[in-house]
Amino acid sequence: MDFDLTEEQRAIRDSVAKICARFDDAYWLERDRTGTFPEDFAAEIAKGGFYGVTMEEQYGGSGLGITEASLVMQEIGRYGAAASSAVHINIFGLQPVVGFGTDEQKARMLPPLIRGEHRSCFGVTEPDAGLDTTHISTFARRREGGGYVVNGRKVWTSTAQRADHILLVTRTTAIEECKRPTDGMSVFYTDFDRSKIDVHEIAKMGRKAVDSNAIFIDGLEVPEEDRIGAEGDGFKVLLHGLNAERIVVAAAAVGFGMYVLEKAAAYARERIVFGRPIGQNQAIQHPLASVWMRLQAAELMTYKAAALYDQGRPCGLEANTARNLAGSAAYEAAFRAVRTHGGFGFAQEYHVERYFRESVLNFIAPVSEELILSYVAEKALGMPKSY
């Protein structure tokens, strides 16, 4: 069991860190205040070739794995949820195409995404289905002459304000006609036709720089060649992307947590109250030390899940566990950072309040803590399925 990074992995991490260092806390605070998408940051990540880290070299990618994608996202995550959210759909979002796409689809879809020319969004969650993906109502009906017509709605679709393509999950067979709830779903990667898709931004408590949206799809025409995998196999195709998502989001949360913890520790060393640094007090030391240990455990589980994914082995249990451990530790790191700063923790100039607002999302997306715990109880402990 080797915990050391390879020379190539260290080079990837260091290259990403150099890019991120040019976009400091002041940059991200301004984006948060104004709700301005970090176009220049995203362009630099694309220029560095990191959008294609998991994609085959023949399409312009690096031909590496989710382990390397996680290293990229861990460094980016240090600068907050907006930084990671601005790019993560391009880094992991087309894993369904990587895993199930035809050679023609890969050649057509992957190179422009890797170069940063295409901007993608992900349409899966629906207002009436939530995390119960099998009960989505968005439907793709076959049309005469070939292809499909899609109608439905999605919610919490990030970057839809500027996307030109969408990875879209629909039903192609009504659930009532299927043997299993997971049957009858299909995945498409297609043009984001704004004449058929109405987009409404959702105002939210954090991550203002990256838009989240409700979208309404009315008569979207999708050619058959934009379907990823066989018709009706969409749930299997989707899982290939969801496990990747869990892992890279966990990695970003670890980076997020470590960075805000470093801010808290630095402040605790420097802040003098009652004639001594507040970091000398165990009431400050112990919570921060506990968070550090939790983040280390989350990091180990994240890279265990990534290793399993890259080996083509089952990793749902590990990916979800990593997501839960990393998300809750990142939240606790941000919460403790605010408390360590005292009154200044409320001040935007110290930046920890932004991390705290953004950290709450870790309990909700891309999957809730409660659903993860139910899944772990079933899969790891053999308890009856509760959802």
Secondary structure, 3 states (H helix, E strand, C coil): CCCCCCHHHHHHHHHHHHHHHCCCHHHHHHHHHHCCCCHHHHHHHHHCCHHHCCCCHHHCCCCCCHHHHHHHHHHHHCCCHHHHHHHHHHHHCCHHHHHHCCHHHHHHHHHHHHCCCCCEEEECCCCCCCCCHHHCCCEEEECCCCCEEEEEEEECCCCCCCCCEEEEEEECCCHHHCCCCCCCEEEEEEECCCCCEEEEECCCCCCCCCCCEEEEEEEEEECHHHEECCCCEHHHHHHHHHHHHHHHHHHHHHHHHHHHHHHHHHHHHHCEECCEEHHHCHHHHHHHHHHHHHHHHHHHHHHHHHHHHHCCCCCHHHHHHHHHHHHHHHHHHHHHHHHHHHHHHHCHHHCHHHHHHHHHHHHCCCCCHHHHHHHHHHHHHCCCCCC
